[in-house]
Amino acid sequence: MSKTIVHIDQISDGGTNPETNIMEEVLWTLEFDNNGGTRTLGRSQMLEYLTAGTSPIKNVHSFKKWEIKTRLGHTIRTWVIVYDDKSHVQLNNDSFYSLLTNGHRNKEEEKKSSTETEEVIESQRGAISKAIQQAQEESQTNRITSQEEKKELTSFRDKIKEEGVVKGNYEDFRDLIKRDASPNPDAKGYEDKH
């Protein structure tokens, strides 16, 4: 779409967006110069390109085509863009077309810069798997616990396990729980206060 837009037709009846295969209420067909062909865009794509084309960047809330009839019977087409901050602007055809073209150009540059700076990570299971693998490798190199401390902790754990088995602490603990849960064998019931 970096070609110059010559004309935009609004399809008010809607239809299926050819890029997303989603039914939309309104579609816009963009015609390009020098037999550049046509392209059909939905509302979300138009809003995206208008937002990207606006400088300084403002989120576009909505836009609408207005056809104004003069007293002499001529028809003038203008486009009104309403931003999220409730400000608005009215543009003639050429300004609207250049705004869309500029938005598409900005989006393309944004995609190119993100792919150039982003390192392509490939793995059998994809980028997420590779990212997890990198995080694990990084955690191995930047350890908080030194190797000596790790050996000391392991020996301490083993020592506690051995003491617990030898002394039978596990069975004593179970007996204690059972004793607390069962009723007192010497109890005779509640005292009658009458």
N, C-alpha and C positions, 0 to 999 in steps of 0.2 A: 504494500500500500504506500510505498514511498513515492509512487507516481503521483502526478497532479490529479486531483479530483475535479471532474468537469461538471457533474450533475449528481444529485441525490434524489432518488424516488422513495417516497414513503409508502409502504404497503400497509394500509390501515386495516385490511382484512386479516393480517397476520399470516402465519404459515409455519412451516418447519424450518428451523435454522439449519442450513446445510453443514455447518461446522460442528454443531453440538447435537444435532438431530433431536432438538427439543422444540415443542410447539410453543410459539410466542405470539402474543397479541398483535404486536406491531413489528415490522421488519423494515430495514432501510437497504436499498440497493444503491451502491456507489458505482458510478461510471467513471472510468479513467481516460486520460487523453491518449492520443496516438494508438488507438485500438488496444489499449491496455486491458480491456475486458471489464468485467463487472465483479463485484463482490457483495455478498449479502451479509449484513450484520444485525445482531439482535440488540436489545436495549442495553444489556450489561456490557457488551463490547463497546458500544457507542459511548456509554458513560465512562468506561475505562480509558478510552482514547481521549475524550474531552478533558478528563481530569489530568491525564499525563501531559496534555498539550498546554494547559493553563499555566501561566507564569506570573507571579509566584504560584506554586502549586496550591490549589484549593480543590476540595472534593465537590464534584458536580452532583447535585441532588436530582435535578431533572432538566430536560430540555424539550422545546416544542417548536414546531414549524408554524409560523404565522403567515397567512397570505392577506395582504392589505390591498383593498381596491380603492383606487383614487377616484376623484370626481370625473375624470376623463375616461374612466373605464379600464385603465391599466391595472395590472396585478403585480404587486411587488411582494417577493417572498423574503421574510426575515426569520431568523432563528433566535429564540430567547433561551438563555441558559440561566438556571437558578442554582446557586451554590448552597452548601450546607449552612453557611452563616447567614442565609436568607438574602444575601446580595444577589444582584442579577445583572445580566448584560444582554443587549440586543445586538446581533451581528447580521451583516448582509451575507449573501451566499459565499462570496470569495473568502471573507474572514472566517466563516464557519468551516469551510473546506480546508483552509490552511491550518486552522486549529486542530482538526482531526488528523491531518497529515503530520503535523508537528508532534501530536500525541503518539502516533504510531511510530514515528522515528525515534522518539524518546524511549518508548517501550523496547524497541529493537536494540538500541544502544545499551539499555539497562540489562537486557538478556545477554548481550555479548560481553559486557564487563563482568557480569556475575559468572559466566562460564570461563572466562579467561583467568580470573582470580581464584576460582574454586578449583581445588585439586580433584581430578577425577579419581575416584576410589572404586576399584573393581575387586570383586570377590565372587566366589561361587554362589553365595546367597545374597549378594547385592551390597549396596552402600551401607545399610544399617549394620550388617554383620561386620563389615570392615571397620566401621566406626567403633563398634564394641571391642573388636580386636585391638584397635589402636589404644582405646582407653585402658584395657587390661595391660598392654605392654607398658604404657606410661605409668600405671600404678605399680608395676614391678620395679621400675627404675627409680621412682620417687617414693620410696617406702618411708613410713613414719617410724616403724619399729626396725631396729637394726637386727642383723643376723644373730648377734650375741644375745640380745634381749629375747629374740624369738626362741632360741634354744633354751634359755632359762625358763620361759613361760611354758614350753612343752614339757620340760622335766618337772615343773611344779604341778601341772595338770596330771601327769602320770602318777606322781607321788600321792596326790589327793585321791585319785581313783583307787590306788592300792590300799591306802589306809581305810577307805570306806568299805572295801570288800573284806579286809582282815577283821576289822572291828565289828562288822555286821551292822553298820549304821543304817543301812536301808531297811532291815527287818525291824530294828528298834523304832525307827521312825513310823513304820506302818502300825506297829503295836500301839504306839502313843496315840496315833490318830484313832484307832479302833477304840481305845480306852476312853478317849474324850467323847466319842460319838455314842457309846453305849450307856445305858442308865446305871446309876450307882447300885451295886448289889446289896448294900446295907440299908438302902432307903426303904421306908415303910409306907411311903405315900405322903400326901399332904396332911399336915396337922389340922385336926378339927378344932376350930376356935369357938364353937357354940357351947 
